[in-house]
Amino acid sequence: MFVNHVHLLPAATRDDATPDAFLRMADTLGIEGAVCFAPFTKQLPDSIANQNQWLANELSSRPHLVGYGTLDPDKPPRDQVKEITDLGFRGIKLHGPAQKFHLFGDWAREVYALMAEAGLVADFHLGVHWHRLQEYNPLLCDEIAHENPELRMVFEHVGGWAWYRQVLAIVVNNSHYGNHLYGGIASVLDAENQKFWYLGPEGVADCRWQIGADRLIYGLDFPYNQQSQTEQELRIIRNLDWPAEDIDLLLGGNLKNLLGLPQDHPAQQQNDRETP
């Protein structure tokens, strides 16, 4: 099982979100590897000057963890994107409402062009997040895709309860450019604690029906989901009435394809499904 959407933080920020804390959980759950996001700049303690360099240092001895950088919207993007590329990261995590930037503003549009040129994956938070909706309405991603037809994008939470049909429409609408847009199945299966992003098994099934099993990527949203929540999500996913190969795609196959990583032997994938 190879998972997306792992936020790693320094111990001084949150001691249950460190690389060691994640790996303890991953070992328990049979997670072989993950895509890990650098902190946002506002999450850094004073002792750390650069979030991307911090993550690169943390991952240097952990080759099964793939790094995505983050940007500071108060700084010009070119040098930041170059640094992320030079560090060997494979993508950038973008959170418009939390980072307070307009998804299709001038700064962001420069970011996307630079990312497309560098071959980086854009992983977006999409879903209600207590900021001006007009600045991060998911339909802006259709404009991003139109302007950057080669940019690979993952739309986390598939826009959540309020917007998931619009996000699916964006994936379908841009499918003539190729299969390069994905729905991120993260924090969408807990109706009580994640109601604004909740899709439930039926909503996840809608995603598969509309855009196909090969366009869905499972993410943990660690540390905001810890072990008990993740175990519950995995039980729900493994009980979906889907072919086993579609569940394998969701639980890592698609993410590995996106990143150009080799797939596991099918026997290992079967073991992954049986690990709680």
C-alpha angles and dihedrals in degrees: 000000000000114000139195134214107047113158110204120198136181116261090246088062100040124346095203091057101059123117090254092051091051094047092052089056093042092053091052093050098042095248108162098190146342148199107248127199125218115237120266112254093253089059095060123105117228090257092068119065102180124036095197095051089047091055093045090054092048093050098042092094095035107070093171089068117078118206130225118187131220132219137224108232090204091066131065110268105223099077091040094054090046091052091050090049093047091051088060096246116155101213150352129251111224122193109175099185096042094044093039101233130131110250092225101028123124094265093050094045090056089050093054093049091051092047093050090051091050094045094240123156116239111218110192132194104224119180141075109308110162102269134100105303094213090064096057105023104150091231086074086072089068087061090048091051092047092052095041107032094171096050111114112221138186116200107207121217084008084257094304129250094320099048114020095110090053091050091050088050090056092052092048093043092056098040090105087071090058137273098299104119121084140188113232111221098205128136093353102115105066111082094186103045100026102035095140091057098029118133100157124202090300093055092047088050089052088055092053091046094050104039105013136251090274092066098058127092125187118223132184101213086215130211091022085060112044129188101292093050092046093050089052092049092050092050090053093047094047090050094054113120092242133122111271091244091058091053089049089054091051094047097054113314095094093044091052090049090051091052096039093243123150118260123239126249109275091243090061090049089053090051089051091056092051095050109095 
